[in-house]
């Protein structure tokens, strides 16, 4: 038969019982919020065994998933789940809010900032502080946690974290799954909770307690304190992208107008050429008709003699005048057509210069967008990765 002997650490953890309800956790907290149940534990970062002991004794985390999901514990940290409210503004400045229930998916849009609620109720005794950061996998996705993140002793309430997605990808999260890793530190001793005698050198023993008006805050309390009611908390990348897309649309319209202008100039030139051709044909027809009439008049002159010569000369003068008028009109039409074509050519060249300037402005704004992405994303991501990379 296999041995059932327990490891010494498991023998120590086995008797621990955790709060079965939030009311029970609050009752334990009231008893030990200013009284250390384990004064023999030194002031330091708590290991997993000591953390579980303090949670069981003080009710400082509820619910606490220890016996059911031991994979949530690491040697010096505890995984905290995403569950509860969320708030963010989309790329069209529309407010999006709701609740993430267990097993439900929440999608964090690209280039956005969302405020997310964590599952547990935290009640930190006056001798324990808390720090937390994103899971390393989230960091390598390009996500950033926008907090300090130190939670002072004496804090009571839920935690709501601002999660930045400054990437071009959308990411999904499942309610009830781990989002952050938290660590807990027992601060230096004070006789207010440990009953330590006054040392040889006088010390300051007045402890700054957590503000009573900041206990058990709600998500909107944090947002209202940080921003005016009429202001939206959004990623500036959305505005830059929208502006770039607007410039792109304007450039497309300009190119379309440019193409339309070219087509109009070409059409007007074809009309002018057709008008000139018609006038040439009309002049040619009139000349042929005049020559025919002259020939017929000569034939009639030979028949009627010198008596009709005066009438013929009058007729010739009329024909010459009408022919000259037709030629004059034809030349005027050609001149007007050339002037119109030249004006359209000047307008065409001006429009080309305008389109070039708009394209240069579009390239400049796109470069500003890329520089902004690098300046915002790289420093914060590097700082978080260096400080918590061992927690993966």
C-alpha positions as CSV (number, residue, x, y, z in Angstrom):
1,X,0.0,0.0,0.0
2,X,1.3,3.5,-0.9
3,X,2.4,5.7,2.0
4,X,-0.1,8.5,2.9
5,X,2.5,10.5,4.9
6,X,2.2,14.2,4.2
7,X,4.9,16.6,3.4
8,X,5.7,18.9,6.4
9,X,4.4,21.9,4.4
10,X,1.1,20.0,3.6
11,X,0.8,19.1,7.3
12,X,1.0,22.8,8.1
13,X,-1.6,23.8,5.4
14,X,-4.1,21.0,6.0
15,X,-5.8,22.4,9.1
16,X,-6.4,25.8,7.4
17,X,-10.0,26.6,6.6
18,X,-10.9,29.5,4.3
19,X,-13.9,31.7,4.6
20,X,-17.0,30.0,3.1
21,X,-18.8,33.4,2.4
22,X,-18.0,37.0,2.1
23,X,-19.7,37.7,5.4
24,X,-17.4,35.2,7.2
25,X,-14.4,36.8,5.5
26,X,-15.4,40.2,6.7
27,X,-15.9,38.9,10.2
28,X,-12.4,37.5,10.2
29,X,-11.0,40.7,8.8
30,X,-12.6,42.8,11.6
31,X,-10.9,40.5,14.2
32,X,-7.4,40.6,12.7
33,X,-7.3,43.9,10.6
34,X,-5.1,45.5,13.3
35,X,-3.9,42.3,15.1
36,X,-1.2,40.0,13.5
37,X,-2.2,36.4,14.0
38,X,1.3,35.2,13.0
39,X,3.8,37.5,14.7
40,X,6.5,34.9,14.2
41,X,6.4,35.5,10.4
42,X,9.1,38.0,9.5
43,X,8.4,41.2,7.6
44,X,9.1,40.2,4.0
45,X,7.5,39.0,0.8
46,X,5.1,36.2,1.8
47,X,5.6,32.7,0.4
48,X,2.7,30.7,-0.7
49,X,2.3,28.9,2.6
50,X,2.3,32.0,4.7
51,X,0.0,33.8,2.2
52,X,-2.5,31.0,2.6
53,X,-2.2,31.2,6.4
54,X,-3.0,34.9,6.4
55,X,-5.9,34.5,3.9
56,X,-7.4,31.8,6.1
57,X,-7.0,33.8,9.4
58,X,-7.8,37.4,8.2
59,X,-10.2,36.8,5.2
60,X,-8.2,39.3,3.2
61,X,-9.1,37.6,-0.2
62,X,-12.5,36.2,-0.9
63,X,-13.1,34.0,-2.8
64,X,-9.6,32.4,-2.5
65,X,-9.1,29.5,-5.0
66,X,-6.5,27.4,-3.1
67,X,-7.7,23.9,-2.5
68,X,-9.7,23.7,-5.7
69,X,-7.1,25.2,-8.1
70,X,-3.6,24.9,-6.6
71,X,-2.1,25.9,-10.0
72,X,-3.2,29.5,-9.1
73,X,-0.4,29.5,-6.5
74,X,3.3,30.1,-7.2
75,X,6.0,30.2,-4.6
76,X,5.4,33.9,-3.9
77,X,2.3,35.0,-5.9
78,X,-1.3,34.2,-6.4
79,X,-3.3,34.3,-9.7
80,X,-6.3,36.6,-9.7
81,X,-9.2,36.1,-12.1
82,X,-11.1,38.4,-14.4
83,X,-14.8,38.6,-13.5
84,X,-17.3,41.5,-13.2
85,X,-17.8,44.9,-14.7
86,X,-16.0,46.4,-17.8
87,X,-16.1,49.9,-19.3
88,X,-14.4,51.3,-22.4
89,X,-15.0,53.7,-25.3
90,X,-14.9,52.4,-28.9
91,X,-13.3,54.1,-31.9
92,X,-16.5,56.1,-32.5
93,X,-16.4,57.5,-28.9
94,X,-19.4,55.3,-27.9
95,X,-19.4,54.1,-24.3
96,X,-19.4,50.3,-23.9
97,X,-20.1,48.8,-20.5
98,X,-21.5,45.6,-19.0
99,X,-20.5,42.5,-17.0
100,X,-18.2,39.6,-17.7
101,X,-19.7,36.4,-16.2
102,X,-17.9,33.1,-15.7
103,X,-17.2,31.4,-19.0
104,X,-18.2,34.4,-21.1
105,X,-15.8,36.0,-23.6
106,X,-14.8,39.7,-23.6
107,X,-13.1,41.2,-26.6
108,X,-10.6,44.0,-26.0
109,X,-10.6,46.0,-29.3
110,X,-7.4,47.1,-30.9
111,X,-6.0,50.5,-30.0
112,X,-8.3,50.8,-26.9
113,X,-8.2,51.1,-23.1
114,X,-10.6,49.1,-21.0
115,X,-11.3,49.2,-17.3
116,X,-11.9,45.6,-16.0
117,X,-13.0,44.3,-12.6
118,X,-11.2,41.5,-10.8
119,X,-13.2,38.7,-9.0
120,X,-12.1,38.8,-5.4
121,X,-13.0,41.2,-2.6
122,X,-9.8,42.4,-1.0
123,X,-9.5,43.3,2.7
124,X,-5.9,44.0,3.4
125,X,-4.9,44.1,7.1
126,X,-2.8,47.1,8.2
127,X,0.4,45.1,8.1
128,X,0.1,43.6,4.6
129,X,0.6,45.4,1.2
130,X,-0.2,44.1,-2.2
131,X,1.4,44.4,-5.6
132,X,0.3,43.0,-8.9
133,X,1.1,42.8,-12.6
134,X,-0.1,41.2,-15.8
135,X,0.6,37.6,-16.7
136,X,3.7,37.4,-18.8
137,X,1.8,36.0,-21.7
138,X,-0.4,39.1,-21.8
139,X,2.7,41.3,-21.8
140,X,4.1,39.5,-24.8
141,X,0.9,40.1,-26.6
142,X,1.7,43.8,-26.4
143,X,-0.8,44.6,-23.6
144,X,0.0,47.0,-20.8
145,X,-1.3,47.3,-17.3
146,X,-1.8,51.0,-16.5
147,X,-1.2,51.2,-12.8
148,X,1.6,51.6,-10.2
149,X,0.7,49.0,-9.0
150,X,0.8,49.1,-5.1
151,X,-2.3,48.5,-3.0
152,X,-1.7,50.0,0.5
153,X,-2.5,48.2,3.8
154,X,-6.0,48.8,5.0
155,X,-7.6,48.8,1.5
156,X,-11.1,47.2,1.3
157,X,-12.9,46.6,-2.0
158,X,-12.7,45.3,-5.5
159,X,-9.8,46.2,-7.8
160,X,-10.4,47.6,-11.3
161,X,-7.5,47.7,-13.6
162,X,-7.0,49.8,-16.8
163,X,-5.8,47.4,-19.5
164,X,-4.2,49.0,-22.6
165,X,-4.3,47.4,-26.0
166,X,-2.1,49.6,-28.2
167,X,-1.6,46.9,-30.8
168,X,-3.4,46.4,-34.1
169,X,-5.0,43.1,-32.9
170,X,-8.1,42.4,-30.9
171,X,-7.8,40.0,-27.9
172,X,-10.4,37.8,-26.2
173,X,-10.6,37.1,-22.5
174,X,-12.8,34.6,-20.7
175,X,-14.6,35.4,-17.4
176,X,-13.2,33.4,-14.5
177,X,-9.7,33.0,-16.1
178,X,-6.5,34.4,-14.7
179,X,-5.5,37.9,-15.6
180,X,-2.9,39.1,-13.1
181,X,-0.4,37.7,-10.6
182,X,-0.5,39.3,-7.1
183,X,2.2,39.3,-4.4
184,X,1.7,40.2,-0.7
185,X,4.3,41.8,1.6
186,X,4.3,42.0,5.4
187,X,5.6,45.5,6.2
188,X,8.0,46.4,9.0
189,X,6.6,45.7,12.5
190,X,4.7,48.2,14.6
191,X,3.5,47.8,18.1
192,X,0.0,48.9,17.0
193,X,-0.5,45.3,15.7
194,X,2.4,43.2,17.0
195,X,2.8,44.4,20.6
196,X,6.5,45.0,20.0
197,X,8.3,46.8,22.9
198,X,9.7,50.2,22.3
199,X,13.4,49.8,21.2
200,X,16.3,51.7,22.6
201,X,16.0,54.4,20.0
202,X,12.7,56.2,19.9
203,X,10.6,55.4,16.9
204,X,7.5,56.8,15.2
205,X,4.6,54.5,15.9
206,X,1.7,56.4,14.4
207,X,0.6,54.5,11.4
208,X,-1.1,56.2,8.5
209,X,-4.4,54.3,8.1
210,X,-6.2,53.8,4.8
211,X,-8.7,56.6,4.1
212,X,-12.1,55.7,5.2
213,X,-13.8,57.5,2.4
214,X,-11.9,55.3,-0.1
215,X,-13.1,52.0,1.2
216,X,-15.0,49.6,-1.1
217,X,-15.0,51.8,-4.2
218,X,-16.8,51.0,-7.4
219,X,-15.4,51.1,-11.0
220,X,-17.1,54.4,-11.8
221,X,-15.6,56.0,-8.7
222,X,-12.2,55.5,-10.1
223,X,-13.1,56.8,-13.5
224,X,-14.9,59.9,-12.2
225,X,-12.0,60.8,-9.9
226,X,-9.6,60.5,-12.8
227,X,-11.5,62.3,-15.5
228,X,-14.3,64.9,-15.8
229,X,-17.8,63.4,-16.4
230,X,-17.9,64.8,-19.9
231,X,-14.5,63.4,-20.9
232,X,-13.9,60.0,-22.4
233,X,-10.8,57.8,-21.6
234,X,-9.7,56.5,-25.0
235,X,-6.5,55.6,-26.7
236,X,-5.0,58.6,-28.7
237,X,-4.1,56.1,-31.4
238,X,-7.8,55.9,-32.4
239,X,-7.9,59.6,-33.2
240,X,-4.6,59.4,-35.2
241,X,-5.9,56.4,-37.2
242,X,-9.2,58.1,-37.9
243,X,-7.4,61.2,-39.0
244,X,-5.2,59.2,-41.3
245,X,-8.2,57.4,-42.8
246,X,-9.9,60.8,-43.3
247,X,-6.9,62.1,-45.2
248,X,-6.9,58.9,-47.3
249,X,-10.5,59.4,-48.2
250,X,-9.9,63.0,-49.1
251,X,-7.0,62.0,-51.3
252,X,-9.1,59.4,-53.0
253,X,-11.7,62.1,-53.7
254,X,-9.0,64.5,-55.0
255,X,-7.7,61.8,-57.3
256,X,-11.2,61.1,-58.6
257,X,-11.8,64.8,-59.2
258,X,-8.4,65.0,-60.9
259,X,-9.4,62.1,-63.2
260,X,-12.7,63.8,-63.9
261,X,-10.9,67.1,-64.8
262,X,-8.7,65.3,-67.3
263,X,-11.8,63.7,-68.9
264,X,-13.5,67.1,-69.1
265,X,-10.5,68.8,-70.7
266,X,-10.3,66.0,-73.2
267,X,-14.0,66.2,-74.0
268,X,-13.9,70.0,-74.5
269,X,-10.9,69.7,-76.8
270,X,-12.8,67.1,-78.9
271,X,-15.8,69.4,-79.1
272,X,-13.6,72.3,-80.2
273,X,-12.0,70.2,-82.9
274,X,-15.3,69.0,-84.1
275,X,-16.6,72.6,-84.4
276,X,-13.6,73.7,-86.4
277,X,-14.0,70.7,-88.7
278,X,-17.7,71.6,-89.3
279,X,-16.7,75.2,-90.0
280,X,-14.1,74.2,-92.5
281,X,-16.5,72.0,-94.3
282,X,-19.1,74.8,-94.3
283,X,-16.5,77.2,-95.8
284,X,-15.5,74.7,-98.4
285,X,-19.1,74.1,-99.4
286,X,-19.8,77.8,-99.6
287,X,-16.7,78.3,-101.8
288,X,-17.8,75.6,-104.1
289,X,-21.3,77.0,-104.3
290,X,-19.8,80.5,-105.0
291,X,-17.6,79.1,-107.8
292,X,-20.5,77.3,-109.3
293,X,-22.6,80.5,-109.2
294,X,-19.8,82.5,-110.8
295,X,-19.5,80.0,-113.6
296,X,-23.2,80.1,-114.2
297,X,-23.1,83.9,-114.0
298,X,-20.3,84.0,-116.7
299,X,-22.5,81.8,-118.9
300,X,-25.4,84.1,-118.4
301,X,-23.2,87.1,-119.0
302,X,-22.1,85.8,-122.3
303,X,-25.8,85.4,-123.2
304,X,-27.1,88.7,-121.9
305,X,-24.0,90.8,-122.8
306,X,-22.6,93.8,-121.2
307,X,-25.9,95.1,-120.0
308,X,-26.0,92.6,-117.0
309,X,-22.3,93.2,-116.0
310,X,-23.3,95.6,-113.3
311,X,-25.7,93.1,-111.7
312,X,-23.1,90.4,-111.9
313,X,-20.6,92.6,-110.1
314,X,-23.1,93.3,-107.3
315,X,-23.7,89.6,-107.0
316,X,-20.0,88.9,-106.8
317,X,-19.6,91.4,-104.1
318,X,-22.3,89.8,-102.0
319,X,-20.8,86.3,-102.5
320,X,-17.4,87.5,-101.5
321,X,-18.8,89.2,-98.4
322,X,-20.7,86.1,-97.2
323,X,-17.7,83.9,-97.8
324,X,-15.4,86.2,-95.8
325,X,-17.9,86.2,-93.0
326,X,-17.9,82.4,-92.9
327,X,-14.1,82.2,-92.8
328,X,-14.0,84.8,-90.1
329,X,-16.5,82.9,-87.9
330,X,-14.5,79.7,-88.5
331,X,-11.2,81.3,-87.4
332,X,-13.0,82.8,-84.3
333,X,-14.3,79.4,-83.2
334,X,-10.8,77.9,-83.6
335,X,-9.3,80.7,-81.5
336,X,-11.9,80.4,-78.8
337,X,-11.3,76.6,-78.6
338,X,-7.5,77.1,-78.2
339,X,-8.1,79.6,-75.4
340,X,-10.4,77.2,-73.6
341,X,-8.0,74.3,-73.9
342,X,-5.2,76.5,-72.5
343,X,-7.3,77.5,-69.5
344,X,-8.2,73.9,-68.8
345,X,-4.5,73.0,-69.0
346,X,-3.6,75.6,-66.4
347,X,-6.4,74.4,-64.1
348,X,-5.2,70.8,-64.6
349,X,-1.6,71.7,-63.6
350,X,-2.8,73.5,-60.5
351,X,-4.9,70.6,-59.4
352,X,-1.9,68.2,-59.9
353,X,0.2,70.4,-57.5
354,X,-2.7,70.4,-54.9
355,X,-2.9,66.6,-55.0
356,X,0.9,66.3,-54.6
357,X,0.7,68.5,-51.5
358,X,-2.1,66.4,-50.0
359,X,-0.2,63.2,-50.6
360,X,2.9,64.7,-48.9
361,X,0.7,65.7,-45.9
362,X,-0.7,62.2,-45.8
363,X,2.8,60.7,-45.7
364,X,3.9,63.1,-43.0
365,X,0.9,62.2,-40.7
366,X,1.4,58.5,-41.3
367,X,5.1,58.9,-40.1
368,X,3.8,60.8,-37.0
369,X,1.5,57.9,-36.3
370,X,4.3,55.3,-36.5
371,X,6.6,57.5,-34.2
372,X,3.8,57.9,-31.7
373,X,3.2,54.1,-31.6
374,X,6.9,53.5,-30.9
375,X,7.1,56.3,-28.3
376,X,4.0,55.1,-26.3
377,X,4.3,51.3,-26.5
378,X,8.0,50.6,-26.1
379,X,9.0,52.2,-22.7
380,X,6.0,51.0,-20.7
381,X,6.2,47.5,-22.1
382,X,9.9,47.1,-21.3
383,X,9.5,48.3,-17.7
384,X,6.8,45.8,-17.0
385,X,8.6,42.9,-18.6
386,X,11.8,43.5,-16.6
387,X,10.0,43.7,-13.3
388,X,7.8,40.7,-13.5
389,X,9.2,38.4,-16.2
390,X,10.1,35.6,-13.6
391,X,6.4,35.1,-12.8
392,X,5.6,33.3,-16.0
